[in-house]
Amino acid sequence: MKSKMASKLCYGSGDIYGGGAFLVFSLLYMNFLMLVEGLPVLATSAIIFIGKFWDAVTDPICGRLSDKTRSKYGRRRLYFLIGIVPVFLSFIMLFYSFGIQGTTAKIIYHTFAYMFFGTAFTIVMVPYNAILSDMTSDYNERTGYTTIRMVMSGGASLICAVVPGLIIKAVGGGVNGPAQKKGYLVMAAILACVFGLCWLVVFLGTTEKKELPPVEKITVKDWISLFQNKPYRNFLGIFLNFQICVDLVLALFIFYVDIVVLKYGSYELLMGVLLVCQILFMLVYGAAAKKKGKAYPLYIGIPLWLITTLLFAFVNSGTHVAVLIALAVLIAAGASAGNLSTWSMLTDVFDLDEIQTGRRREGIYSGLTTFLRKFASGVAVFVLGVGLQALGFDQTEYNLLKSSAVDFDPSVYAQASIVSGIKWMFIVIPFVLLSVCMLFVTKNKINKKRFDAVLKGIECFKEGRKLSALTDEEIRDIETAVGKNIGELWQADSANAEK
């Protein structure tokens, strides 16, 4: 029991970096570039867009490389070891420009620094998303591993929502601006050490299959063929809509709290409640998913979040902070359900592909999924920035006014069009994305019984046994899971094998 829990904790340590670094980036990076480094808002948006695009491009490449790699350390684990130094260096470079002067020089440097950060993130996270299927093939055990992973990610996010700001203010002072450069450097160096060590733990505590399929040539046609996997297309509908929703809500949350409801002083409290409740809900959903299936939490969490989104229409600057706390709890209920279910579902896609093609393609699935997620998110966040600017909102001007004017009144600064625009973006965008996500959830056909039939079918296929080795019910379960007649597929593969 202890060794199994130790294995889960070591595996989950990878998302201390995944969740923690993502949150620090989301909360502090734009602020750092604009107010500490003094870069224009459009240049900042361009840096992030270029970085995300580069990051997305490298994901499929790294996924393919991890599929092809053969070493004494395994094909995935090797990258956890290789990635330790890039993870450490890139996170420091993200928040330190080595005294570079001049706007153009800073833009070039930070574009490179963010691209390097994205590359380091890809080196470890793409193999990380693929390795769980090697560690266990048990449907419920995978849910258990993912639950621990998401809990550790949530814990890291909670810490990274509070501690970095405390370090920055303790070292660089409480005024949001260039004087905080040293504070950002110390913060980045401390977290970089933690994130680097996490990957050493993952490397030492994870395992891989010893018998690997032969390396095969992958063409552009093979990448496109992934979309022929019906369960994967449905998974993308759930995953992309949910993850983009989370990214945009997180990006808008501070603006909503600050500009619309004028409760910036309670921002840390609201974010803390949201993150703590995510961890607690994750444990509850993890237990429910083992009994009811991986999609079950979505049937609870997404409707709750949809209702909560509509409730925000009645929130204004006069709303008591206790009401906002309650709404943050409900958002946490939806966010934790989506994170647990989507990341749990991804590993099953690899087996659903194998029963149809006879091939193991975890790496390219992981790489393509991460590519689509980052590219879509990058475009969405860029469009969001353009939308905020179109509303007349200038974050740099707003923050400078707050820090320089003793009697600054945000309710006077916030024009009616800005307030209503941000408010309805915060309501409409997540409502649309979550509604589409829920539509795909209703089409999900995977449960434990059907997945077990898929695993049995894979074993029969490998051992050269005929379709008759499966019961009629198992054949129906497989066909329901993959959405096609598996008998015809087996006959075609058998004929090809005989040739």
C-alpha positions as CSV (number, residue, x, y, z in Angstrom):
1,M,0.0,0.0,0.0
2,K,2.8,2.4,0.9
3,S,4.7,1.7,-2.3
4,K,1.6,2.4,-4.3
5,M,0.9,5.7,-2.5
6,A,4.6,6.6,-2.9
7,S,4.3,6.0,-6.6
8,K,1.3,8.2,-6.8
9,L,3.0,11.0,-4.9
10,C,6.1,10.8,-7.0
11,Y,4.0,10.9,-10.2
12,G,1.8,13.8,-8.9
13,S,4.9,15.8,-8.1
14,G,5.2,16.7,-11.8
15,D,2.1,18.8,-11.6
16,I,3.6,20.9,-8.8
17,Y,5.5,22.4,-11.7
18,G,2.5,22.1,-14.1
19,G,0.0,23.8,-11.8
20,G,2.4,26.1,-9.8
21,A,4.4,27.5,-12.8
22,F,1.2,28.0,-14.8
23,L,-0.5,30.0,-12.0
24,V,2.6,32.2,-11.3
25,F,2.8,32.9,-15.0
26,S,-1.0,33.7,-15.3
27,L,-1.0,36.0,-12.2
28,L,2.3,37.8,-12.5
29,Y,3.9,37.7,-15.9
30,M,1.9,40.4,-17.7
31,N,2.2,42.6,-14.6
32,F,5.9,42.0,-14.5
33,L,6.4,42.8,-18.2
34,M,4.3,46.0,-18.2
35,L,4.9,47.5,-14.8
36,V,8.3,46.2,-13.7
37,E,10.0,46.0,-17.2
38,G,8.0,48.9,-18.6
39,L,6.9,47.2,-21.9
40,P,3.8,48.4,-23.8
41,V,0.7,46.3,-23.5
42,L,0.6,45.3,-27.2
43,A,4.2,44.2,-27.0
44,T,3.4,42.2,-23.9
45,S,0.5,40.5,-25.7
46,A,2.7,39.8,-28.7
47,I,5.4,38.2,-26.5
48,I,2.9,35.9,-25.0
49,F,1.2,35.0,-28.3
50,I,4.6,34.2,-30.0
51,G,5.7,32.2,-27.0
52,K,2.5,30.2,-26.9
53,F,2.6,29.6,-30.6
54,W,6.2,28.3,-30.4
55,D,5.3,26.2,-27.3
56,A,2.4,24.7,-29.3
57,V,4.6,23.8,-32.2
58,T,7.2,22.1,-30.1
59,D,4.7,19.8,-28.3
60,P,4.0,17.4,-31.2
61,I,7.8,17.2,-31.9
62,C,8.5,16.3,-28.3
63,G,5.7,13.8,-28.3
64,R,7.1,12.0,-31.3
65,L,10.6,12.1,-29.9
66,S,9.4,10.5,-26.6
67,D,7.7,7.7,-28.6
68,K,10.9,7.0,-30.5
69,T,13.3,7.2,-27.6
70,R,14.9,4.0,-26.3
71,S,17.3,4.3,-23.3
72,K,18.2,2.6,-20.1
73,Y,16.1,5.3,-18.3
74,G,13.0,4.6,-20.5
75,R,11.5,6.6,-23.3
76,R,9.5,9.1,-21.1
77,R,11.5,9.2,-17.8
78,L,14.7,10.3,-19.6
79,Y,13.1,13.6,-20.4
80,F,12.3,14.2,-16.8
81,L,16.0,14.0,-16.1
82,I,17.0,16.1,-19.2
83,G,14.4,18.7,-18.3
84,I,15.6,19.6,-14.8
85,V,18.2,22.2,-15.9
86,P,16.0,23.9,-18.5
87,V,13.1,24.0,-16.1
88,F,15.4,25.7,-13.5
89,L,17.0,28.2,-15.9
90,S,13.9,29.1,-17.9
91,F,11.9,30.0,-14.9
92,I,14.5,32.5,-13.7
93,M,14.9,34.0,-17.1
94,L,11.2,34.5,-17.3
95,F,11.4,37.1,-14.5
96,Y,14.9,38.5,-14.9
97,S,16.4,40.4,-17.9
98,F,20.0,40.7,-16.7
99,G,20.1,44.5,-16.8
100,I,19.1,44.8,-20.4
101,Q,18.1,48.3,-21.3
102,G,16.0,49.6,-24.1
103,T,12.4,48.6,-25.1
104,T,13.3,46.8,-28.3
105,A,16.1,44.8,-26.6
106,K,13.8,43.9,-23.8
107,I,11.1,42.7,-26.2
108,I,13.5,40.5,-28.0
109,Y,15.0,39.1,-24.8
110,H,11.6,38.3,-23.2
111,T,10.3,36.8,-26.4
112,F,13.3,34.4,-26.3
113,A,12.9,33.8,-22.6
114,Y,9.3,32.9,-22.9
115,M,10.0,30.6,-25.8
116,F,12.7,28.9,-23.8
117,F,10.3,28.5,-20.9
118,G,7.7,27.0,-23.2
119,T,10.4,24.6,-24.6
120,A,11.4,23.5,-21.1
121,F,7.7,23.0,-20.1
122,T,7.2,20.9,-23.2
123,I,10.3,18.7,-22.6
124,V,8.8,17.5,-19.3
125,M,5.1,17.9,-19.5
126,V,4.4,16.1,-22.9
127,P,6.1,12.8,-21.8
128,Y,4.5,13.3,-18.3
129,N,1.0,13.3,-19.9
130,A,1.9,10.1,-21.7
131,I,3.5,8.0,-19.0
132,L,0.5,7.1,-16.9
133,S,-0.7,4.5,-19.4
134,D,2.7,2.8,-19.0
135,M,2.4,2.8,-15.2
136,T,-1.0,1.1,-15.0
137,S,-3.7,-0.1,-17.3
138,D,-6.4,-0.3,-14.6
139,Y,-9.3,2.1,-15.2
140,N,-9.8,3.1,-11.5
141,E,-6.2,3.1,-10.6
142,R,-5.5,5.7,-13.3
143,T,-8.2,7.8,-11.8
144,G,-6.5,7.4,-8.4
145,Y,-3.2,8.6,-9.9
146,T,-4.9,11.5,-11.6
147,T,-6.7,12.5,-8.4
148,I,-3.4,12.7,-6.5
149,R,-1.9,14.6,-9.4
150,M,-4.7,17.2,-9.4
151,V,-4.6,17.6,-5.6
152,M,-0.9,18.3,-5.7
153,S,-1.4,20.7,-8.6
154,G,-4.1,22.4,-6.6
155,G,-1.9,22.6,-3.6
156,A,0.9,24.1,-5.6
157,S,-1.5,26.6,-7.2
158,L,-2.7,27.6,-3.7
159,I,0.9,28.2,-2.5
160,C,1.9,30.0,-5.7
161,A,-1.1,32.3,-5.5
162,V,0.1,33.7,-2.2
163,V,3.9,33.0,-1.5
164,P,5.4,34.6,-4.7
165,G,3.7,37.9,-3.9
166,L,4.9,37.8,-0.3
167,I,8.5,37.2,-1.5
168,I,8.3,40.0,-4.1
169,K,7.0,42.5,-1.5
170,A,9.4,41.4,1.2
171,V,12.5,41.8,-1.0
172,G,11.4,44.5,-3.5
173,G,8.9,46.5,-1.6
174,G,5.2,47.0,-1.7
175,V,5.0,49.4,-4.7
176,N,4.1,47.6,-7.9
177,G,6.9,48.8,-10.3
178,P,10.6,48.7,-11.3
179,A,11.8,48.7,-7.7
180,Q,10.5,45.1,-7.4
181,K,13.0,43.6,-9.9
182,K,15.1,42.1,-7.1
183,G,12.0,40.7,-5.5
184,Y,11.0,39.0,-8.7
185,L,14.5,37.5,-9.1
186,V,14.5,36.0,-5.6
187,M,11.0,34.7,-6.1
188,A,11.9,33.1,-9.4
189,A,15.1,31.5,-8.1
190,I,13.4,29.9,-5.1
191,L,10.5,28.5,-7.2
192,A,13.0,27.4,-9.9
193,C,14.8,25.2,-7.3
194,V,11.5,23.7,-6.2
195,F,10.3,23.0,-9.7
196,G,13.6,21.4,-10.8
197,L,13.7,19.1,-7.8
198,C,10.1,18.0,-8.5
199,W,11.3,16.5,-11.8
200,L,14.0,14.6,-10.1
201,V,11.3,13.1,-7.8
202,V,9.2,12.2,-10.8
203,F,12.2,10.6,-12.5
204,L,13.0,8.4,-9.5
205,G,9.5,7.5,-8.6
206,T,7.8,6.5,-12.0
207,T,8.0,3.4,-14.0
208,E,7.6,2.4,-17.7
209,K,6.9,-0.8,-19.6
210,K,10.0,-2.8,-20.4
211,E,8.5,-4.3,-23.6
212,L,8.0,-1.5,-26.1
213,P,6.6,-1.6,-29.7
214,P,9.1,-1.1,-32.5
215,V,9.8,2.4,-33.6
216,E,7.8,3.2,-36.7
217,K,8.0,6.0,-39.2
218,I,5.3,8.7,-38.6
219,T,4.1,10.9,-41.5
220,V,1.8,13.9,-41.6
221,K,-1.0,11.5,-42.6
222,D,-0.4,9.6,-39.3
223,W,-0.9,12.9,-37.4
224,I,-4.1,13.6,-39.2
225,S,-5.3,10.1,-38.7
226,L,-5.6,10.8,-34.9
227,F,-8.8,12.7,-35.7
228,Q,-10.3,9.5,-37.1
229,N,-10.5,8.2,-33.6
230,K,-14.1,9.2,-32.6
231,P,-13.5,9.0,-28.8
232,Y,-10.5,11.3,-29.2
233,R,-12.6,13.9,-31.2
234,N,-15.2,13.8,-28.4
235,F,-12.5,14.2,-25.8
236,L,-11.1,17.2,-27.5
237,G,-14.6,18.8,-27.5
238,I,-14.7,18.4,-23.7
239,F,-11.1,19.2,-23.0
240,L,-10.5,22.2,-25.2
241,N,-13.7,24.0,-24.3
242,F,-13.2,23.4,-20.6
243,Q,-9.5,24.4,-20.5
244,I,-10.0,27.5,-22.6
245,C,-12.8,28.5,-20.2
246,V,-10.5,28.1,-17.2
247,D,-7.8,30.2,-18.9
248,L,-10.1,33.0,-19.7
249,V,-11.9,33.0,-16.4
250,L,-8.5,33.1,-14.6
251,A,-7.3,36.0,-16.9
252,L,-10.5,37.9,-16.3
253,F,-10.9,37.2,-12.6
254,I,-8.6,39.9,-11.3
255,F,-10.2,42.5,-13.6
256,Y,-13.7,41.4,-12.5
257,V,-12.9,41.6,-8.8
258,D,-11.0,44.9,-9.2
259,I,-13.0,46.9,-11.7
260,V,-16.5,45.5,-11.6
261,V,-17.2,44.6,-7.9
262,L,-14.4,46.9,-6.5
263,K,-13.2,44.2,-4.1
264,Y,-9.5,44.1,-4.9
265,G,-8.6,44.0,-1.2
266,S,-10.4,40.7,-1.1
267,Y,-8.8,39.2,-4.2
268,E,-6.3,37.0,-2.3
269,L,-9.1,35.7,0.0
270,L,-11.4,34.9,-3.0
271,M,-8.5,33.2,-4.9
272,G,-7.5,31.3,-1.8
273,V,-11.0,30.0,-1.2
274,L,-11.4,28.9,-4.8
275,L,-8.1,27.0,-4.8
276,V,-8.6,25.3,-1.4
277,C,-12.1,24.2,-2.4
278,Q,-10.8,22.9,-5.7
279,I,-8.5,20.5,-3.7
280,L,-11.3,19.4,-1.4
281,F,-13.7,18.8,-4.3
282,M,-11.0,16.9,-6.2
283,L,-10.9,14.3,-3.5
284,V,-14.7,13.9,-3.5
285,Y,-14.9,13.7,-7.3
286,G,-12.0,11.2,-7.4
287,A,-14.0,8.8,-5.2
288,A,-17.1,9.4,-7.2
289,A,-15.3,8.8,-10.5
290,K,-14.0,5.4,-9.4
291,K,-17.6,4.3,-8.7
292,K,-19.5,6.1,-11.5
293,G,-17.0,6.6,-14.3
294,K,-14.6,9.4,-15.2
295,A,-17.2,11.6,-16.9
296,Y,-19.5,11.5,-13.8
297,P,-18.0,14.5,-12.0
298,L,-18.7,16.6,-15.1
299,Y,-22.4,16.0,-14.8
300,I,-22.2,17.6,-11.3
301,G,-19.5,20.3,-11.7
302,I,-20.3,21.8,-15.1
303,P,-24.1,22.5,-14.4
304,L,-23.1,24.1,-11.1
305,W,-20.6,26.3,-12.8
306,L,-23.2,27.3,-15.5
307,I,-25.7,28.3,-12.8
308,T,-23.0,30.2,-11.0
309,T,-22.1,32.1,-14.2
310,L,-25.7,33.3,-14.6
311,L,-25.7,34.4,-10.9
312,F,-22.9,36.8,-11.7
313,A,-25.3,38.9,-13.7
314,F,-26.8,40.0,-10.4
315,V,-23.5,40.9,-8.8
316,N,-22.3,44.5,-8.5
317,S,-20.1,46.7,-6.4
318,G,-22.6,46.6,-3.6
319,T,-22.5,42.8,-3.3
320,H,-21.1,41.6,0.0
321,V,-17.8,39.7,-0.1
322,A,-19.5,36.7,1.5
323,V,-21.6,36.3,-1.6
324,L,-18.5,36.4,-3.8
325,I,-16.9,33.7,-1.6
326,A,-19.9,31.5,-2.1
327,L,-19.7,31.9,-5.8
328,A,-16.0,31.1,-5.7
329,V,-16.8,27.8,-4.0
330,L,-19.2,27.0,-6.8
331,I,-16.7,27.8,-9.5
332,A,-14.2,25.5,-7.6
333,A,-16.8,22.7,-7.8
334,G,-16.9,23.1,-11.6
335,A,-13.2,23.6,-12.2
336,S,-12.1,20.7,-10.1
337,A,-14.6,18.4,-11.9
338,G,-13.3,19.4,-15.3
339,N,-9.6,19.1,-14.4
340,L,-10.0,15.7,-12.9
341,S,-12.2,14.2,-15.6
342,T,-10.4,15.6,-18.6
343,W,-6.9,14.6,-17.5
344,S,-8.2,11.1,-16.5
345,M,-9.8,10.6,-19.9
346,L,-6.7,11.4,-21.9
347,T,-4.9,8.2,-20.9
348,D,-7.8,6.0,-22.0
349,V,-7.7,7.5,-25.5
350,F,-4.4,5.7,-26.1
351,D,-6.0,2.3,-25.5
352,L,-9.1,3.2,-27.5
353,D,-6.7,4.0,-30.4
354,E,-4.8,0.7,-30.0
355,I,-8.0,-1.4,-30.2
356,Q,-8.7,0.3,-33.6
357,T,-5.2,0.5,-35.1
358,G,-3.1,-2.0,-33.2
359,R,-0.6,0.8,-32.5
360,R,0.6,2.5,-29.3
361,R,0.9,6.3,-30.0
362,E,0.8,7.9,-26.5
363,G,3.5,10.4,-27.4
364,I,1.9,11.9,-30.5
365,Y,-1.5,11.9,-28.8
366,S,0.0,13.8,-25.9
367,G,1.9,16.2,-28.1
368,L,-1.1,16.9,-30.4
369,T,-3.4,17.4,-27.4
370,T,-1.0,19.8,-25.7
371,F,-0.5,21.6,-29.0
372,L,-4.2,22.2,-29.6
373,R,-4.7,23.2,-26.0
374,K,-1.9,25.8,-26.0
375,F,-2.6,27.2,-29.4
376,A,-6.3,27.6,-28.8
377,S,-5.6,29.1,-25.4
378,G,-3.0,31.5,-26.8
379,V,-5.4,32.8,-29.5
380,A,-8.2,33.1,-26.9
381,V,-6.1,35.1,-24.5
382,F,-4.8,37.3,-27.3
383,V,-8.3,38.0,-28.5
384,L,-9.3,38.7,-24.9
385,G,-6.5,41.3,-24.6
386,V,-7.7,43.0,-27.8
387,G,-11.3,42.9,-26.5
388,L,-10.2,44.6,-23.2
389,Q,-8.4,47.3,-25.1
390,A,-11.4,47.8,-27.4
391,L,-13.5,48.5,-24.3
392,G,-11.0,51.3,-23.4
393,F,-9.3,49.5,-20.6
394,D,-5.6,50.2,-20.1
395,Q,-4.1,48.1,-17.3
396,T,-0.9,50.0,-17.2
397,E,-2.7,53.4,-16.9
398,Y,-5.0,51.9,-14.3
399,N,-2.3,50.5,-12.1
400,L,-0.2,53.6,-12.3
401,L,-3.1,55.7,-11.3
402,K,-3.8,53.5,-8.3
403,S,-0.2,53.6,-7.1
404,S,0.2,57.4,-7.6
405,A,-3.1,58.9,-6.6
406,V,-3.8,59.0,-2.9
407,D,-7.5,59.7,-3.4
408,F,-7.9,57.5,-6.5
409,D,-11.5,56.2,-6.8
410,P,-11.7,53.2,-9.1
411,S,-15.5,53.6,-9.3
412,V,-14.9,57.0,-11.0
413,Y,-12.2,55.7,-13.3
414,A,-14.2,52.7,-14.4
415,Q,-16.4,54.0,-17.1
416,A,-19.8,52.3,-17.5
417,S,-18.8,50.7,-20.8
418,I,-15.7,49.2,-19.2
419,V,-17.5,47.9,-16.2
420,S,-20.4,46.3,-18.2
421,G,-18.0,45.0,-20.9
422,I,-15.8,43.1,-18.4
423,K,-18.9,41.9,-16.5
424,W,-20.6,40.4,-19.5
425,M,-17.3,39.0,-20.8
426,F,-17.0,37.2,-17.5
427,I,-20.5,35.8,-17.8
428,V,-21.0,35.1,-21.5
429,I,-17.7,33.6,-22.4
430,P,-17.6,30.8,-19.8
431,F,-21.4,30.1,-20.3
432,V,-20.9,29.5,-24.0
433,L,-17.8,27.4,-23.6
434,L,-19.2,25.3,-20.7
435,S,-22.4,24.7,-22.6
436,V,-20.5,23.4,-25.6
437,C,-18.4,21.3,-23.3
438,M,-21.5,19.8,-21.7
439,L,-22.8,18.9,-25.1
440,F,-19.8,16.8,-25.8
441,V,-20.0,15.2,-22.3
442,T,-23.4,13.8,-23.1
443,K,-21.8,12.0,-26.0
444,N,-19.1,10.3,-24.0
445,K,-19.6,6.5,-24.1
446,I,-16.6,5.3,-21.9
447,N,-17.1,3.7,-18.5
448,K,-15.2,1.1,-16.6
449,K,-17.1,-1.9,-18.0
450,R,-16.6,-0.9,-21.6
451,F,-12.9,0.1,-21.0
452,D,-12.2,-3.3,-19.4
453,A,-13.7,-4.9,-22.6
454,V,-11.4,-2.8,-24.7
455,L,-8.3,-4.0,-22.7
456,K,-9.4,-7.6,-23.1
457,G,-9.9,-7.0,-26.8
458,I,-6.3,-5.6,-27.1
459,E,-4.9,-8.7,-25.4
460,C,-6.9,-11.0,-27.7
461,F,-5.6,-9.0,-30.7
462,K,-2.0,-9.3,-29.5
463,E,-2.2,-13.0,-28.9
464,G,-3.6,-13.6,-32.3
465,R,-7.0,-14.9,-31.0
466,K,-10.1,-14.4,-33.1
467,L,-13.0,-12.2,-32.3
468,S,-14.8,-15.3,-31.0
469,A,-12.6,-15.2,-27.9
470,L,-14.8,-12.3,-26.8
471,T,-18.4,-12.5,-25.6
472,D,-21.2,-10.8,-27.6
473,E,-21.6,-8.3,-24.7
474,E,-17.9,-7.5,-24.7
475,I,-18.0,-6.9,-28.5
476,R,-20.9,-4.6,-28.1
477,D,-19.1,-2.7,-25.3
478,I,-16.0,-2.3,-27.4
479,E,-18.0,-1.0,-30.4
480,T,-20.0,1.4,-28.2
481,A,-16.7,2.7,-26.7
482,V,-15.0,3.3,-30.1
483,G,-18.0,4.1,-32.1
484,K,-17.4,1.6,-35.0
485,N,-17.7,-2.0,-36.0
486,I,-14.6,-3.6,-34.5
487,G,-15.2,-6.9,-36.3
488,E,-14.6,-5.4,-39.7
489,L,-11.4,-3.6,-38.4
490,W,-10.0,-6.9,-37.1
491,Q,-10.7,-8.7,-40.3
492,A,-8.9,-6.0,-42.3
493,D,-5.9,-6.1,-39.9
494,S,-5.7,-9.9,-40.0
495,A,-5.8,-9.9,-43.8
496,N,-2.9,-7.3,-43.8
497,A,-0.9,-9.4,-41.3
498,E,-1.3,-12.5,-43.5
499,K,0.0,-10.7,-46.5
